[in-house]
Amino acid sequence: MIIVISNPERVADEATVINKLFDAGMELFHLRKPEYTKEELKTLLLKIGSEHYSKIALHQHHELAEEFGIKRLHYAEKKRMELKELKKTDCVLSTSVHSMKDYKSLSSDFDYAFFGPVFNSISKINYTPVIGDDFNLSGNKTSTKIIAIGGIDEENVIKDFEMGFDGVAEVGAIWQEPKEAVYNFKNIHNKCRLTVR
């Protein structure tokens, strides 16, 4: 599984790029815009093809989910800690963790969790790995799928699957050069398709 997370900053003609990523085979897109107002996020969603809404997870403004028929909600680590309990929902829920202890203590309500950074982050300065070179998930998984995030590119993406991750989340490798986002996604996607069975 390859998940693409949006650039948290504004990107020129972003909806067009997102639609092209879906056309190129992107299966799951996390829309993370921490500085966007509800109206700004809604404007962006309206420019994305409605046939793709089932493949979008919202990080902010969860109240827009019902309006757009979105069934995927992400809770950042801090937001998850503030929740006393999760509301019963038919949505697919995800979250972020930075240690195996936090991962293993997650509620089974979470379908998957981002774990990392696994490598030196491409998009965040001084965001260094939380694991060592010999890290392996063998025997350490719960019912919640675990997705590698942080510093993942075409050169090291296969290492994540070798370590036992269920998938990878891409940010910097895709958005470092927004005009090359689709090209970068295809390279990573093809490498995984040819290598991971």
C-alpha angles and dihedrals in degrees: 000000000000116000121191118208119202122250103263089221128068115279125197112253089355098165090056090053091047092051090049090051090054090048088051091057106273104161100187132024126189112207105210116171107151094178097046121108118227090259093050091051091047091052090053093048091051089059093053116085110264089224086071099053092096088062096051126095119198120221096180136028095026088180088078091065096084093046092054098035091244114161100184124086128179125203117201114224093257093048091048091053090053093055115097090196138344117256114242105261142160089226127113105247128207136174143176129253134178102196138043089237090060092044093052092048094054120122113253086238087084112087094196141357134209110232124192161333087268094175134013105299118252095202101036123058116229092007098138133185121282091202138060130240092263095052115140130170095209108139093359102091127110129195088281112088114235120223123196117231135175130065095002116155141151091284099055105023094103091055088066092060090045088056089056103257116153092222146332135254118216127204116136097032089057103037104033086095105022092193087060096044096110093043091050092047092051092051092052093041093050093047090053093044092052096043109031115067 
